[in-house]
């Protein structure tokens, strides 16, 4: 959650961030936060689902935040690699509750994001 909040902070222009940071500008600091956020959410979702054998509000919120990162930054190769690794770790049942959000993105203009949606 920390990495997600940090990304949001930089998107709002905090600490000189802004759109240049989102596109990978700066000293590469944004890259590590993006990948760490994706990996953190995947791990949290995996632990939450396996511990309770059902999705509660906490896990659902993490899934939705992971989708937010996916659809904002899924055009970056490092994020795509982290997402694809995460897809192999998570059960396919994890995605059942967010099928409407995923279906809504099937025709997203970005080829990389669209390909990863189809792959899932």
C-alpha positions in Angstrom: 0.0 0.0 0.0 2.9 2.3 0.7 4.2 2.0 -2.8 0.7 2.7 -4.3 0.3 5.8 -2.1 3.8 7.0 -3.1 2.9 6.5 -6.8 -0.3 8.5 -6.3 1.7 11.2 -4.5 4.1 11.6 -7.5 1.2 11.5 -10.0 -0.3 14.5 -8.2 3.0 16.4 -8.7 4.4 15.9 -5.2 8.2 16.3 -4.9 8.5 17.5 -8.5 6.9 14.3 -9.9 4.1 14.9 -12.3 3.7 13.4 -15.7 7.4 13.1 -16.4 7.7 10.7 -13.5 4.8 8.6 -14.7 6.4 8.1 -18.1 9.6 7.0 -16.5 11.4 10.3 -16.2 13.8 11.1 -13.4 16.5 8.8 -12.0 14.4 5.6 -12.4 13.0 5.8 -8.9 9.4 5.4 -10.2 10.2 2.1 -11.8 11.2 0.4 -8.6 8.1 1.7 -6.8 5.8 0.5 -9.6 7.2 -3.0 -9.7 7.4 -3.2 -5.9 3.7 -2.1 -5.7 2.6 -4.7 -8.2 4.6 -7.4 -6.4 3.3 -6.3 -3.0 -0.3 -6.4 -4.2 0.1 -9.8 -5.7 1.6 -11.1 -2.5 -1.1 -9.5 -0.4 -3.8 -10.9 -2.6 -2.3 -14.4 -2.6 -1.9 -14.4 1.2 -5.4 -13.0 1.8 -7.1 -15.5 -0.5 -5.1 -18.5 0.8 -5.6 -17.5 4.5 -9.3 -17.0 4.3 -10.3 -19.1 1.3 -12.6 -16.3 0.3 -12.2 -12.7 -0.7 -13.0 -10.1 1.9 -13.0 -6.3 1.6 -9.2 -6.1 2.1 -8.4 -8.5 -0.7 -11.0 -7.0 -3.0 -9.5 -3.6 -2.4 -6.0 -4.9 -3.2 -7.3 -6.5 -6.4 -8.9 -3.2 -7.5 -5.6 -1.3 -6.8 -3.7 -3.9 -8.7 -6.0 -3.3 -11.7 -5.5 0.4 -11.3 -1.7 0.0 -11.6 -2.2 -2.5 -14.5 -4.4 -0.2 -16.6 -2.2 2.9 -15.9 1.2 1.4 -16.2 0.7 -1.8 -18.1 2.5 -0.4 -21.1 5.8 -0.6 -19.3 7.9 -3.7 -19.9 9.0 -4.0 -16.2 5.4 -3.7 -15.0 4.1 -6.2 -17.6 6.8 -8.7 -16.4 5.8 -8.3 -12.8 2.1 -8.6 -13.7 2.6 -11.8 -15.8 4.6 -13.3 -12.9 1.8 -12.4 -10.6 -0.8 -13.9 -12.9 1.0 -17.3 -12.5 1.0 -17.0 -8.7 -2.7 -16.2 -8.3 -5.6 -18.5 -8.8 -7.8 -17.8 -11.7 -10.7 -17.6 -9.2 -9.1 -14.4 -7.9 -10.2 -12.5 -10.9 -13.9 -13.6 -10.9 -15.0 -10.6 -8.8 -13.5 -8.1 -11.1 -14.5 -9.5 -14.5 -16.6 -6.4 -15.3 -13.6 -4.1 -14.8 -11.4 -6.4 -16.9 -14.0 -6.8 -19.7 -14.4 -3.0 -19.9 -10.7 -2.8 -20.8 -10.6 -5.5 -23.5 -10.5 -2.8 -26.2 -8.1 -0.4 -24.5 -6.0 1.4 -27.1 -2.6 0.3 -25.7 -1.5 -2.9 -27.3 0.5 -4.2 -24.4 -2.3 -3.7 -21.9 -4.8 -5.3 -24.3 -2.5 -8.2 -24.9 -2.1 -8.8 -21.1 -5.9 -8.6 -20.6 -6.3 -11.3 -23.3 -3.5 -13.4 -21.8 -5.2 -13.4 -18.4 
